[in-house]
Amino acid sequence: MSDKHDDADDIRHDFDDAVNMTPSELSDWLDTDESKAVGQKNGGSESTGHRSGRRIVELLRTKKDDLSDSDLSHMKKVVGYVSRHRAQRPSGDISETDWRYSLMNWGHDPLK
């Protein structure tokens, strides 16, 4: 029988696999012009991915036992986004592409 703790462990494990940037790496990245230039903006000035990145920094700094249901839900969203987006990898050098920058906003650097 699976309980909430087991589910949280699975989600945290998947999240840790998807997010390969440290909180400080991600926080520094989010301050760059490249980070702010990519992603879908829904009427505001900040893209969905950039906003998510700020939340990911908080999640990375949160103890596992202190994660809320909302935190776990966002972690699952991050895992899904990274998985879908990685499947769309363009050919050629990706080091300076919007594709990579968008993934980095979600805490995943495909060059790591």
C-alpha positions in Angstrom: 0.0 0.0 0.0 1.4 3.4 -1.0 1.1 6.3 1.4 1.7 10.0 1.0 5.3 9.6 2.2 6.2 7.0 -0.4 4.6 9.2 -3.1 6.6 12.2 -1.9 9.8 10.1 -2.0 9.0 9.1 -5.6 8.2 12.6 -6.7 11.3 14.0 -5.0 13.5 11.3 -6.7 12.0 12.1 -10.1 12.5 15.9 -9.4 16.1 15.3 -8.4 16.7 13.4 -11.6 15.1 16.2 -13.7 16.6 19.2 -12.0 20.4 19.0 -12.4 21.2 22.6 -11.4 22.0 23.7 -7.9 19.9 26.4 -6.2 22.7 28.9 -6.6 23.3 27.9 -10.3 19.6 28.3 -11.1 19.3 31.5 -9.1 22.3 33.0 -11.0 20.9 31.8 -14.3 17.4 33.4 -13.6 19.2 36.8 -13.3 20.5 36.7 -16.8 18.9 38.4 -19.8 18.9 35.1 -21.7 16.8 33.5 -19.0 14.3 36.4 -19.0 14.0 36.4 -22.8 12.7 32.9 -23.3 9.4 31.2 -22.5 5.7 31.8 -22.8 4.4 35.0 -21.2 0.8 34.9 -20.2 0.1 38.6 -20.2 2.7 39.4 -17.6 6.3 40.3 -18.0 7.7 37.1 -16.5 7.4 33.8 -18.4 5.9 30.7 -16.9 9.3 28.9 -16.9 11.0 31.8 -15.2 8.4 32.0 -12.5 8.7 28.2 -12.1 12.5 28.5 -11.8 12.1 30.8 -8.8 9.9 28.3 -7.2 12.3 25.5 -8.0 15.1 27.3 -6.2 12.8 27.4 -3.1 11.9 23.7 -3.5 15.6 22.7 -3.7 16.2 24.5 -0.4 13.2 22.9 1.3 13.6 19.9 3.5 11.8 16.8 2.1 9.6 16.6 5.2 8.5 20.2 4.9 7.2 19.9 1.3 3.5 20.7 1.0 1.0 19.1 -1.4 1.3 22.2 -3.6 5.1 21.8 -3.6 4.9 18.2 -4.6 2.4 19.1 -7.3 4.8 21.7 -8.8 7.6 19.2 -8.6 5.5 16.8 -10.7 4.9 19.6 -13.2 8.6 20.3 -13.4 9.4 16.6 -14.1 6.7 16.5 -16.8 7.9 19.7 -18.5 11.6 18.6 -18.5 10.7 15.2 -19.9 8.5 16.6 -22.7 10.9 19.4 -23.6 14.0 17.1 -23.6 12.2 15.0 -26.2 12.1 18.0 -28.5 15.9 18.5 -28.6 17.0 20.3 -31.8 19.8 19.0 -33.9 23.2 20.6 -33.8 24.9 22.7 -31.2 22.4 23.5 -28.4 24.7 25.6 -26.2 23.1 29.0 -27.1 19.6 28.0 -28.1 16.2 29.1 -26.7 15.5 25.4 -26.2 18.4 25.0 -23.7 17.6 28.3 -22.1 14.0 27.4 -21.6 15.0 24.1 -20.0 17.4 25.9 -17.7 14.6 28.1 -16.5 13.1 24.8 -15.3 16.3 23.8 -13.5 17.7 21.4 -16.2 20.9 22.2 -18.1 21.1 19.6 -21.0 24.9 20.3 -21.2 25.5 19.0 -17.7 
